[in-house]
Amino acid sequence: MSPKIIWVRADLPGEYEERKSIVSSALEAGFGTVVVRDDDAALKRLGRFEALVARGDDILAGEERVGAFVTIAGPADLEKASGLRDKVKYLVIRARDWKVIPLENLIAEFQGSETKLLAAASDPQEARLFLETMEKGADGVVIEVEDPSALRSFSGLGLHGAGKVELTPITVTGIYPLAMGDRVCVDTCSLLSVGEGMLVGSQSSCLFLVGSEAADSEYVASRPFRVNAGAVHSYVLMANGRTKYLSELKGGEEVLAVDQEGGSRKVVVGRAKIERRPLLLVEAGESGKRYSTILQNAETIRLCTPDGPVSVSDLEVGQKVLVRLEEGGRHFGHSIKETITEI
């Protein structure tokens, strides 16, 4: 799973002030990559963002050609697009009249290639369609609007463009109090909902959905921006699809927030707090496989179940908890296909 790519075009026909307004509005809406004209270098000073340059049908990063635009008007254009497979990093297709069918063809053709396939979209509904076509969807969208204020309606794509996470309910087989250890609270720059949290675990092959502290407690005030995620050795799933150890998290990084339905979004880490606390080992398994995660032993820590978040104080053997299962292993956070046993 990889997050979706979202760009905004500010190189389209219009006056300089109109293009300037597009860039400003894109930054205000939270988009970090904008395509500008070759002669609009001054726009790069409006804020910190990745500025790509459109030069004809080419897309440049600095002086390096990293992508291309192809307008699809018929079969010949599809052949032209196909010919760019593995020759550019990004291919942006723009379709005039017929849109979904050529996109479906190209998604199938470019699967497994080195080229990221992006589709130009002029409204949020169209963008979401492109991101979901054939389940996998395009690798991203390039937003093309004339009205800068319209960019705010696309802002959800940046937050929720990380795709669907497949969650599996598995059975809790053991709950064991442990001694003191170092655990990590991840405080984000977003307000999380009840039942939304992060995927954390002792094995990369099974990450448990640990809920946020958005739920009310009779002991402490809710902290809807926080996930008390677990022990420092644990893996956490990042927004880019890689894993990190909880001990490595730093402010400014993006982790993946996931809800009970598998919906996901990128959230920014504000800080990670490491403190010594009593710990709790939760084991779960299916089909003879054993997985575990180590959490703080406190009422405010909740694992998500098919019926909602459950405090570890109330969790019982035999209950189902939601996890993300993955074959293979991880090497420096990257998913790899090899046999790895983590006990």
N, C-alpha and C positions, 0 to 999 in steps of 0.2 A: 504494500500500500504506500502510495506517495501522495503528498498534498498536491492539489491542483494549482496550476500557474495562472495568475491573473495579471494582465497588463492593461494599461490604458493608452489609447492613441491620442497624441496631441500634435500630430503632424498633418492632419487633414486640412482641406482648403478652408480659408477664413483669414481674418485679420490677426495680427500679432497679439493684440489684447485678448482676443477670443481664445487663442491657444494658451496664453498665459493663464487665463481663468480656468481652463481645463486642467492644467498642471496643478494649480493651487487647490482646486476642488478634489483632484485625485489624492493629493496628500492629506487633505482634511478628512477624506473618506477612508483613509488607512491603506491606500494602495502604494506599494513600494517600487513599482517598475512602470516607467512611462516612456513611450516612444515619441521622440521629438524630431524636428527637422534638423537638417545639417546646419542651417544658418540661424538656429534658435539656441545657440550655446548659452545665452544669458539666462534662459529658463532653468538651467541647472542650479542656479543660485537661489532658487525659491525655497529650497529645503534639501535635506539629505535623502536622495532616492537613487535608484539605478536608472540611469538615462541611456536608453538605446537609441540609435540614430537610424532613421529611415532614409536610405539613399536609393531612389528608384524603387525597385522591388526587393532590394537587399536590406537586411537588418544588421547593423554594425554595433559592436561593443568596442569602443575605441576605434581602431582601424581594422579590427578583425571582423570578417563576415561570419556572423553566427546564425543567421536565419534568412528566410525569404518569405515574401507574400506571393500567393498565387490566387487569382480570381477564377472561380469555377463557373464557367458558362456552358460547358459541354464536355463530351468525352475526351477531346484533345487536351483540355486543361487538366483532367484527371490524370492523363498520362504524364503531363508535365510535372504534376505534383508527385506522382509515383517515382519519377526519375530523380527526385531530390532525397529519396530515402537514404539515410546514412551519409549524406553529403553536407547537410547542415544540421546544426544542433536543434533549431526550431523551424517548423514550417507552419505558417499562418495561412489558413484557407479562408477565402471570402467567396460566398456563393450568392449569385444574383437572384435567381428564382427558385431553384430546387436545392434544398439544403440538407435534409436528414440523410437521404440515400447516399449522396457522395461521401458524406462524413462517415456513414457506416462502412462503406467500402474502404475508405482510407484507414479507419480505426483497425479494421481487420488486417489490412495490408501492413501497417506500420507496427503492429504488435511485436514486441521483441527487438525492435530496431533501436538505433542510437539517436534517432530523431524524435523530438517531442512534437506532437501534433496539436496545434491550437486552432480554434475557430473564432472568427470575428462575430461579435454579437452586438445588437443595438438596443436590446431591452433585457431585463432580468429573466423573464420567462424563457426567452430564446437561449440565454446563457445557460440556464439550468438544464434545458433540454439537451444542449450540446455536451454538458458535463455528465449526463446520465445516459446518453444514447448507447444502446447495446450493453447496458449495465456498467461497463468499464468507463465509457465516455471518453471524450477528448482529454488530452493531458492538461488542457487549460483553455481559457478564453481570452480574447483581446477585445476590450470594450471600445466601441466606436459610437460616440454621441456628439450631437451638436450643442445641446444645452448642458453646461457644466453642472447645474443643480441636479440633473438626472443621475449623476454618479452616486449620490447617496443611496439610491434605490438598489444599487449593485453591491453595497457594502457587505451584505450577508454572505456573498460569494467568498469574500476574503476570510470571513470567520468560519464558514461552514464548508469550505471547499476541500476539506481533507478527506472526504469520502465516508463510506459506511464501513464500520468495523463489525466483523462477524463475532458475536458473543455466543458462548456455549455454556449452558448450566451444567455444572458437575457437582458431585456429592462431597460434602465435608466428611472426612474420615477420622480426624483427630484435632483436638484443641489443647495446647500444652503451655502453661505459664513458664516463662524463662526468667533468667536473672536480668540484671541491668545491662543496657547496651545503648548505643548511639542510634537515634532515629531522626528522620528528616521531615520537617513540616515544609511543604511547598506553598508559599504564598504567591498568588498570581495577581495580575493586573486586571482581572475580570471577575465579575460576580457569577459564581457557579450556582446551579439549581440543585434541588434535592434529587438525588439519584444520578447526578453527574459527578464524575471524578476522573481518576487517572488509572492507567493500566500498569500494575506494579507486581513484581514477583521475584522469587529466588531463582527461578529457571526462565530463560528466555522463551522456552517452549510453552509456558503457561503463565500468562500475566493476569492477575486478579483485578477486578474493577473495584478500586477503593474509593468510597464515596467522599464527597466534600463535607465540610462542616456547616453546610447551609441549613441543616435541620436544627430545630430548637432542642435545647437540652435544659433540664432542671438544674444542672450543675454549673454550666458556663454559658455565656452569650454565644449566639451563632457567629461563625466566621465564614461567610459564604464565598470568600475569596481563597479559602485554604483547603488543602488536602493534607492531612497527617498521613504521609504515604508509607512509612515503614522504615526498616533498618537500612543503614548506610550502604550495605552491600547490594541492595536490591536493584534490579533493573527497572527503568521507567521508560515508557514508549514516548518518543519525541514526535514533534509535528512532521518531521521529514521522513518518518518511517523507521528511523534507526532507534537503538536503545542507548541509554546512558546509565551509569550507576547513579543512584540518588546522591551520593557523596560528591559527584562532579557538577551538579546543577549550579548555575550561576544566574544572577539577575540579567534579564535581557534575552535569555534563550526562550525558545518556543517549545512547549510540550503539547501533547494531544489530550484534550478534554473529551471524554466519551460519556454518553448517557446510556440508560438501560436499554434503549432501543438500538444502540449501535451508532447513533448519530454522533458525529465528531466535529470538533473545531479546534483551531489553533489558539492557544492562550500564552501570554507572555509571563515568564517568571519574574516576579518582583524581588523576591529573596528566597533563600533556602536556609531554614534554621535547623541546626544540629544540636540536640540536647540529649543528655543521658536520662533514660526513662526505663521502667520495667517493660519487658517485652512479652510477646505472645506468639507462639508458632501455630499457624493454621495449616493443616494438611487437607488435601482434597484429591480425589482420583476417579478415574474411569477406566474400565477395561484393563485392570491390572497396573495402570500407570499411576505413579505417585508424584504429586506436585505440592509446593508449599510457598507460603509467604510469611514473613515475620513483621508484626505490627506492634505499635505501642499497646500495652495492656491498659486500656482506658475506655470508659463508656462512650466517649465522643467519636471513637473510630468505628466506621461502618463499612462492611462489605455489601456490595449490591447483589440482590437476589432477584429472581423473576418477579417477586411480589413487592419489591422495594428495598431500600437500604435497611440493614439489620446491624445493630451495635454488636461489637465482638463480645460484650458482656452478656448478650442474649443469644448469641449464635449457638447452635446445637449440632452435634454430630447427626448426620442424616439429612440436614438441610442442603438445598442447592444454592450455589453461588455462581455468579457470572464471571467467566474468564475468556480470554482470547488464547486459542491454541495455535501453535505454529510448528510445522515440521522443520527439521534441520537444526541449525544452531546460529550463533552470532560470533563474529570476529570483529573486534573494535567497533561494535554496534551495528555492523552490517549483517543482514541475513545471508547465510551461506548454506548450501546443500551438502552437509556432511553429518556423519553419525557422531553425536555428542551426548554423553550421559551426565546429567547434573543431578546430584542427590541431595 
